[in-house]
Amino acid sequence: MVLLVCGLGLGLVAGLPIVDGTLSELHVQGGLAMFVGSTSGMVGTYLALMMVVLASRFPALERMLGQHGVIHWHRLLAPWPISLISVHAVFLTLAYAEVAKRGVLKEVGVIVNTFPSMVTATVALGIMVGIGLISLRQIRTRIPRESWWLVHLLMYVALILSFAHELALGPSFVGHPLAKLVWTIAWLLAAGLVVTYRIGFPLYRSIRHRLKVVEIRPERPGVVSVILEGRQLDRLAIAGGQFFEWRFLTPQMWWQAHPFTVSALPQPPFLRLTVQGVGNFSRELARIKVGTAVAVEGPYGSFTAFARRRNRVLFIGGGIGVTAVRSLLEDLPIKSRPLVVLRASREEDLILEDEVEELVRVRKGKVYRLIGSRETVRLESIVELVPDIAKRDVFISGSESFVRAASSMARKAGVDAEALHQEAYTI
């Protein structure tokens, strides 16, 4: 349904330049370049709008796609708005230069200095291209998440700067008040979703629950549980397996929010998350002071018991991915007989395994431990441990590489796509 709506919208947007022009206009001087520039600009802007909606955390979208789906579509779409808007700028410049019989570089100066809103549009394009370059995997992996996140926020600035130019000069908008109105409403709705679900609700929940750190509990080397205390946590609508974006209100950390799954459902007035120190932010949590106030955004994610399609369930948790498995187990009924596979390189790397085993024991299930390197202990051995895997819902959580490998194993073992649920942890 989501794809159908988006596809219809894309078809409408792509068709506007054709409706506004005629085939004969393609044959006039600069007409073909003008058509390519207009079409690429419209499609690129539409895809940018879709990315803003994806980033809004709109609950209905979260439920339909899940965290894994949102990330997948965000990454799939990400290169296209910047590429198409760049094509738009290049081809319209070529078209204007051809009509004016000027050199391309000279035409760039004329456009920027004389066309309305072109200075801000040029700045916006520069920001977009810069973000696109920084987001390349080869560069992205070398930049701290905190810095990349701050730079990424500039995309909102770029879209705001470019909006006036779009309405003032876009061939599909000039002289077309209805088209202007529809696009303005669409962008205002997208902005409203971001303000409501990324600012409004998080602010309301943070004020309502007033979370603060009451204990930092070491679990394993490099792994700590952060125990929080808050008000009215019995009214916190969270399911096992979901996560919050956490913002610890210290002078050094208040400006950044990071996603962590709750490792246990609320036991009013307490709430717990368990974190492995793999980045600057997560390592700093081991030194957070008791009494630190915490703001939250969420809960998010569809990696929950509500996603089940079958009576029998298999959980596969790799490393810190056990936190989602542990909290999700709390939502399973007694005698549901879940099977759990805990994967770690070493015995001492297992986290919360005693709690997992107790929750599984109460539910008449069984826990398997796969300990060892990837070369000596292969994920395919899970099929031998769970021969009826194809008849179960399979929930997989852990690092991106682990989730990808375990999901591939499950699909090869015959698990249907609708019965495969994933939660990948990224830095």
C-alpha positions as CSV (number, residue, x, y, z in Angstrom):
1,M,0.0,0.0,0.0
2,V,2.8,2.4,0.9
3,L,4.6,1.6,-2.4
4,L,1.4,2.1,-4.3
5,V,0.7,5.6,-2.9
6,C,4.4,6.6,-3.4
7,G,4.3,5.3,-6.9
8,L,1.2,7.2,-7.8
9,G,2.7,10.3,-6.4
10,L,5.9,9.8,-8.3
11,G,3.9,9.3,-11.5
12,L,2.0,12.5,-11.0
13,V,5.1,14.5,-10.3
14,A,7.0,13.1,-13.3
15,G,4.0,13.8,-15.5
16,L,3.7,17.5,-14.6
17,P,6.5,18.7,-16.9
18,I,4.9,16.8,-19.7
19,V,1.4,18.2,-19.1
20,D,2.8,21.8,-18.7
21,G,4.7,21.6,-22.0
22,T,4.1,20.2,-25.4
23,L,6.1,17.8,-27.6
24,S,6.8,20.7,-30.0
25,E,8.6,22.6,-27.2
26,L,11.1,19.7,-27.0
27,H,12.4,20.7,-30.5
28,V,13.0,24.4,-29.8
29,Q,16.5,25.6,-28.9
30,G,17.3,24.3,-25.4
31,G,14.0,22.5,-25.2
32,L,15.4,19.0,-24.6
33,A,17.8,20.2,-21.9
34,M,15.0,22.2,-20.3
35,F,12.7,19.2,-20.2
36,V,15.4,16.9,-18.7
37,G,16.2,19.6,-16.1
38,S,12.6,20.2,-15.1
39,T,11.7,16.5,-14.9
40,S,14.8,15.6,-12.8
41,G,14.2,18.5,-10.5
42,M,10.5,17.5,-9.9
43,V,11.4,13.8,-9.3
44,G,14.3,14.7,-7.1
45,T,12.3,17.1,-5.0
46,Y,9.5,14.5,-4.6
47,L,12.0,11.8,-3.4
48,A,13.5,14.4,-1.0
49,L,9.9,14.8,0.4
50,M,9.6,11.1,0.8
51,M,12.8,11.0,2.8
52,V,11.6,13.7,5.1
53,V,8.4,11.7,5.7
54,L,10.6,8.6,6.4
55,A,12.6,10.6,8.9
56,S,9.5,11.8,10.7
57,R,9.0,8.5,12.6
58,F,5.3,8.7,11.7
59,P,3.8,5.8,13.7
60,A,1.7,4.3,10.9
61,L,4.8,4.1,8.7
62,E,6.9,2.7,11.5
63,R,4.3,-0.1,12.1
64,M,4.2,-1.0,8.4
65,L,7.9,-0.9,7.6
66,G,9.5,-1.4,10.9
67,Q,13.0,0.0,11.8
68,H,14.7,-2.3,9.4
69,G,12.4,-1.2,6.6
70,V,12.7,2.5,7.3
71,I,16.5,2.3,7.3
72,H,16.4,0.1,4.1
73,W,14.2,2.6,2.2
74,H,16.2,5.6,3.5
75,R,19.4,4.2,2.2
76,L,17.8,3.1,-1.1
77,L,16.4,6.6,-1.7
78,A,19.3,8.7,-0.3
79,P,21.5,9.0,-3.5
80,W,18.6,9.9,-5.8
81,P,17.4,13.3,-4.6
82,I,20.9,14.8,-4.5
83,S,21.8,13.2,-7.9
84,L,18.6,14.3,-9.6
85,I,18.6,17.8,-8.2
86,S,22.2,18.1,-9.4
87,V,21.2,16.9,-12.9
88,H,18.4,19.5,-12.7
89,A,20.8,22.3,-12.0
90,V,23.3,21.2,-14.8
91,F,20.7,20.8,-17.5
92,L,18.8,24.0,-16.9
93,T,22.0,25.9,-17.0
94,L,22.9,24.2,-20.3
95,A,19.4,25.1,-21.6
96,Y,19.6,28.8,-20.6
97,A,23.1,29.0,-22.0
98,E,22.0,27.5,-25.3
99,V,19.1,30.0,-25.6
100,A,21.2,33.0,-24.6
101,K,24.1,31.8,-26.7
102,R,26.5,32.3,-23.8
103,G,29.2,30.1,-22.3
104,V,28.1,27.8,-19.6
105,L,30.3,29.3,-16.9
106,K,29.1,32.8,-17.8
107,E,25.5,31.6,-17.7
108,V,26.1,30.3,-14.2
109,G,27.0,33.8,-13.1
110,V,24.0,35.4,-14.8
111,I,21.6,32.8,-13.3
112,V,22.9,33.2,-9.7
113,N,23.1,37.0,-9.8
114,T,19.8,37.8,-11.6
115,F,17.3,35.0,-11.1
116,P,15.1,35.2,-8.0
117,S,16.1,33.0,-5.0
118,M,19.1,31.5,-6.9
119,V,21.7,32.5,-4.3
120,T,19.9,30.5,-1.6
121,A,19.2,27.6,-4.1
122,T,22.9,27.5,-5.0
123,V,23.9,27.3,-1.3
124,A,21.2,24.6,-0.8
125,L,22.7,22.5,-3.7
126,G,26.2,22.9,-2.2
127,I,25.0,21.6,1.1
128,M,23.2,18.7,-0.5
129,V,26.2,17.7,-2.5
130,G,28.5,18.0,0.5
131,I,26.2,15.8,2.6
132,G,26.1,13.3,-0.3
133,L,29.9,13.1,-0.4
134,I,30.1,12.7,3.4
135,S,27.5,9.9,3.3
136,L,29.6,7.7,1.0
137,R,30.4,4.6,2.9
138,Q,34.2,5.1,2.5
139,I,33.9,8.5,4.2
140,R,31.0,7.8,6.5
141,T,32.7,5.0,8.4
142,R,35.6,7.3,9.2
143,I,33.5,10.0,10.8
144,P,32.1,9.8,14.4
145,R,28.4,9.2,14.4
146,E,27.8,12.5,16.4
147,S,29.6,14.6,13.7
148,W,27.8,12.9,10.9
149,W,24.4,13.3,12.6
150,L,25.0,17.1,13.0
151,V,26.0,17.5,9.3
152,H,23.0,15.4,8.3
153,L,20.7,17.9,9.9
154,L,21.8,20.5,7.4
155,M,19.7,18.7,4.8
156,Y,16.6,20.3,6.4
157,V,18.3,23.7,6.0
158,A,19.0,22.9,2.3
159,L,15.4,21.9,1.7
160,I,14.1,25.1,3.3
161,L,16.5,27.2,1.3
162,S,15.6,25.6,-2.0
163,F,11.8,25.7,-1.5
164,A,11.3,29.4,-2.5
165,H,13.4,28.9,-5.6
166,E,11.3,25.9,-6.6
167,L,8.0,27.8,-6.4
168,A,9.4,31.0,-8.0
169,L,11.1,29.4,-11.0
170,G,9.8,25.9,-11.5
171,P,8.1,25.6,-14.9
172,S,5.4,23.4,-13.4
173,F,4.6,26.1,-10.8
174,V,4.9,29.4,-12.6
175,G,1.4,30.3,-13.6
176,H,0.0,27.2,-11.9
177,P,-1.5,28.2,-8.5
178,L,-3.0,24.8,-7.9
179,A,0.3,23.0,-8.3
180,K,1.9,25.6,-6.0
181,L,-0.8,25.0,-3.4
182,V,-0.6,21.2,-3.6
183,W,3.2,21.2,-3.2
184,T,3.1,23.8,-0.4
185,I,0.5,21.7,1.5
186,A,2.6,18.5,1.0
187,W,5.8,20.1,2.4
188,L,3.9,21.7,5.3
189,L,2.4,18.3,6.1
190,A,5.8,16.7,6.0
191,A,7.3,19.4,8.2
192,G,4.3,19.0,10.5
193,L,5.1,15.3,10.9
194,V,8.7,16.0,11.8
195,V,7.8,18.7,14.3
196,T,5.0,16.5,15.9
197,Y,6.8,13.2,16.1
198,R,10.4,14.2,16.4
199,I,9.9,17.3,18.7
200,G,6.4,17.6,20.1
201,F,5.7,14.0,21.4
202,P,9.3,13.5,22.7
203,L,9.2,16.8,24.6
204,Y,5.8,15.8,26.1
205,R,6.9,12.3,27.1
206,S,10.2,13.6,28.6
207,I,8.4,16.2,30.7
208,R,5.7,13.7,31.7
209,H,8.1,10.8,32.8
210,R,11.1,12.9,34.1
211,L,13.6,10.1,33.7
212,K,16.9,10.3,35.6
213,V,19.9,8.0,36.0
214,V,19.9,6.2,39.4
215,E,22.5,3.5,38.8
216,I,25.2,2.4,36.4
217,R,25.7,-1.3,36.7
218,P,28.6,-3.1,34.9
219,E,27.5,-6.3,33.2
220,R,30.6,-7.4,31.3
221,P,33.8,-5.6,30.2
222,G,32.7,-2.7,28.0
223,V,29.0,-3.4,28.8
224,V,26.9,-1.5,31.3
225,S,23.2,-1.3,32.3
226,V,21.8,2.2,32.9
227,I,19.0,2.1,35.5
228,L,16.6,5.0,35.2
229,E,13.8,6.2,37.5
230,G,10.8,8.1,36.4
231,R,7.2,9.0,36.9
232,Q,4.1,7.2,35.6
233,L,6.1,4.5,33.8
234,D,3.1,2.3,34.0
235,R,1.6,4.6,31.3
236,L,4.6,4.3,29.0
237,A,3.3,2.5,26.0
238,I,6.3,0.3,25.1
239,A,6.6,-3.3,23.9
240,G,9.4,-5.7,24.4
241,G,12.0,-5.3,21.6
242,Q,11.4,-1.6,21.0
243,F,13.9,1.2,21.5
244,F,14.1,4.9,22.4
245,E,16.3,7.6,21.1
246,W,18.1,8.6,24.4
247,R,19.3,12.1,25.1
248,F,21.4,12.4,28.3
249,L,21.2,16.0,29.5
250,T,24.8,16.7,30.3
251,P,26.8,19.7,28.9
252,Q,28.7,17.3,26.6
253,M,25.9,15.0,25.5
254,W,22.6,16.9,25.5
255,W,22.7,17.8,21.8
256,Q,22.9,14.2,20.5
257,A,20.4,11.4,20.7
258,H,21.3,7.7,20.2
259,P,19.0,4.6,19.8
260,F,19.2,1.9,22.4
261,T,16.7,-0.9,23.0
262,V,15.3,-1.3,26.5
263,S,16.7,-4.5,28.0
264,A,13.8,-4.9,30.3
265,L,10.2,-3.7,30.3
266,P,9.4,-0.9,32.8
267,Q,9.1,-2.0,36.5
268,P,7.7,1.3,37.8
269,P,9.4,3.5,38.8
270,F,12.4,1.9,37.0
271,L,13.5,1.4,33.4
272,R,16.7,-0.2,32.1
273,L,18.8,-0.1,29.0
274,T,22.0,-2.1,28.5
275,V,24.7,-0.6,26.3
276,Q,27.9,-1.9,24.8
277,G,30.7,0.7,24.5
278,V,31.4,0.6,20.7
279,G,31.3,4.4,20.0
280,N,32.2,7.6,21.8
281,F,28.7,8.1,23.1
282,S,28.1,4.6,24.3
283,R,31.5,4.5,26.0
284,E,30.8,7.7,27.8
285,L,27.6,6.2,29.3
286,A,29.8,4.1,31.7
287,R,30.9,7.4,33.3
288,I,27.5,9.2,33.4
289,K,26.7,10.6,36.8
290,V,23.8,9.4,39.0
291,G,21.0,12.1,38.9
292,T,21.6,13.0,35.2
293,A,18.2,13.9,33.6
294,V,17.3,12.0,30.4
295,A,15.0,12.9,27.5
296,V,13.5,10.2,25.3
297,E,12.1,10.0,21.8
298,G,10.0,7.0,21.0
299,P,9.3,4.2,21.5
300,Y,10.1,3.0,18.0
301,G,10.4,-0.3,16.2
302,S,8.2,-3.2,15.1
303,F,10.5,-5.9,16.5
304,T,7.9,-7.0,18.9
305,A,5.6,-9.9,19.8
306,F,2.8,-8.2,17.9
307,A,4.7,-9.0,14.7
308,R,4.3,-12.8,15.2
309,R,2.5,-14.8,12.5
310,R,3.0,-18.3,14.0
311,N,2.6,-20.0,17.4
312,R,6.3,-21.2,17.5
313,V,9.1,-18.7,17.8
314,L,12.9,-18.7,17.4
315,F,15.0,-15.8,18.7
316,I,18.6,-15.4,17.5
317,G,20.6,-12.8,19.4
318,G,24.1,-11.8,18.5
319,G,26.2,-9.9,21.1
320,I,24.4,-6.9,22.4
321,G,21.4,-7.9,20.3
322,V,20.3,-10.0,23.2
323,T,18.9,-6.9,24.8
324,A,16.0,-6.9,22.4
325,V,15.5,-10.6,22.8
326,R,15.5,-10.3,26.6
327,S,12.8,-7.6,26.7
328,L,10.7,-9.2,24.0
329,L,10.5,-12.5,25.9
330,E,8.6,-10.7,28.6
331,D,5.7,-10.2,26.2
332,L,5.4,-13.8,25.3
333,P,2.7,-15.9,27.1
334,I,3.5,-18.6,29.6
335,K,4.0,-22.0,27.9
336,S,4.7,-20.4,24.5
337,R,7.9,-22.7,24.4
338,P,10.2,-20.2,22.7
339,L,13.7,-21.3,21.4
340,V,16.6,-18.9,21.9
341,V,20.0,-19.0,20.3
342,L,22.6,-16.7,21.9
343,R,25.7,-16.1,19.7
344,A,29.0,-14.8,21.0
345,S,32.7,-15.2,20.2
346,R,33.6,-16.0,23.9
347,E,31.7,-17.2,26.9
348,E,32.5,-13.9,28.7
349,D,30.9,-11.9,25.9
350,L,27.4,-13.3,26.7
351,I,25.2,-10.6,28.1
352,L,22.1,-11.0,30.4
353,E,22.2,-14.8,29.7
354,D,20.9,-15.7,33.2
355,E,17.9,-13.4,32.8
356,V,17.2,-14.8,29.3
357,E,17.4,-18.4,30.6
358,E,15.0,-17.7,33.5
359,L,12.4,-16.1,31.2
360,V,12.7,-19.0,28.7
361,R,12.4,-21.6,31.5
362,V,9.2,-20.0,32.8
363,R,7.8,-20.2,29.3
364,K,8.8,-23.9,28.9
365,G,11.3,-23.1,26.1
366,K,15.0,-23.8,25.6
367,V,18.2,-21.7,25.2
368,Y,21.1,-22.7,22.9
369,R,24.6,-21.1,23.1
370,L,26.8,-20.8,20.1
371,I,30.2,-19.8,21.4
372,G,33.3,-19.5,19.1
373,S,34.7,-17.7,16.1
374,R,32.7,-17.4,12.8
375,E,35.1,-19.9,11.3
376,T,34.6,-22.6,13.9
377,V,30.9,-22.0,14.8
378,R,28.8,-21.4,11.7
379,L,25.2,-20.0,11.7
380,E,24.1,-22.9,9.6
381,S,24.3,-25.1,12.7
382,I,21.1,-23.4,13.9
383,V,19.2,-25.4,11.4
384,E,20.4,-28.6,13.1
385,L,19.4,-27.3,16.5
386,V,16.0,-26.1,15.2
387,P,15.0,-28.5,12.4
388,D,11.5,-26.9,12.2
389,I,12.9,-23.4,11.7
390,A,10.8,-22.9,8.5
391,K,7.6,-23.3,10.6
392,R,8.6,-20.6,13.1
393,D,8.6,-16.9,13.4
394,V,12.3,-16.0,13.5
395,F,13.4,-12.8,15.3
396,I,17.1,-11.8,14.7
397,S,18.9,-9.0,16.5
398,G,22.5,-7.9,16.6
399,S,25.1,-6.0,14.5
400,E,24.3,-5.3,10.8
401,S,26.6,-8.0,9.6
402,F,25.3,-10.6,12.0
403,V,21.7,-9.8,11.1
404,R,22.4,-10.0,7.4
405,A,24.2,-13.3,7.8
406,A,21.6,-14.8,10.1
407,S,18.7,-13.6,7.9
408,S,20.4,-15.2,4.8
409,M,20.7,-18.5,6.7
410,A,17.0,-18.4,7.7
411,R,15.8,-17.7,4.2
412,K,17.9,-20.5,2.8
413,A,16.3,-22.7,5.5
414,G,12.9,-21.9,4.1
415,V,11.7,-19.1,6.5
416,D,9.1,-17.0,4.7
417,A,9.7,-13.2,4.5
418,E,6.6,-12.4,6.6
419,A,7.9,-14.6,9.4
420,L,11.4,-13.1,9.4
421,H,11.9,-10.1,11.8
422,Q,15.1,-8.1,12.0
423,E,16.6,-5.5,14.3
424,A,20.1,-4.4,13.3
425,Y,22.3,-2.4,15.7
426,T,24.5,0.2,14.0
427,I,27.0,2.8,15.4
